[in-house]
Amino acid sequence: MPNVTLTYDIQRISLFDSFEASRRACDQLALGVAALFGPSHSSSVSAVQSICNALQVPHVQTRWKHPQADGRDLFSVNLHPDQAAISRAVLDLVLHYDWRSVTVVYEDSTVREEGAAHGSRQD
């Protein structure tokens, strides 16, 4: 894309404020943005997704869980790997290295809690 400059504008909003997320999305769209990224919290993502669908603007998500409740989210794409694919990758590592136990440390971005999943291999 010669002679094209891509820019970004990061907007920070309260985690649970879907109204503010909607307002900021509308403000950005009024400026003529080509696509919207986020938000990452489930309480706001539906509102922004709805706006993007109505205005036919690409909506890019990177959150862990993306509900596919209906086929109306034609303008949304989620770049986060599928949960089943991540699980298969971890299992492949365990089997490849013949680990007897594994601990997975994770953060659930929707509630900001950290946790650990422990497992032992039984032969």
HELIX and SHEET records of a PDB file:
HELIX    1   1 SER A   18  ALA A   30  1                                  13    
HELIX    2   2 SER A   42  LEU A   55  1                                  14    
HELIX    3   3 GLN A   83  HIS A   96  1                                  14    
SHEET    1   A 3 LEU A  36  PHE A  37  0                                        
SHEET    2   A 3 HIS A  59  GLN A  61  1                                        
SHEET    3   A 3 SER A  76  ASN A  78  1                                        
SHEET    1   B 2 SER A 101  ASP A 108  0                                        
SHEET    2   B 2 GLU A 113  SER A 120 -1                                        
END                                                                             
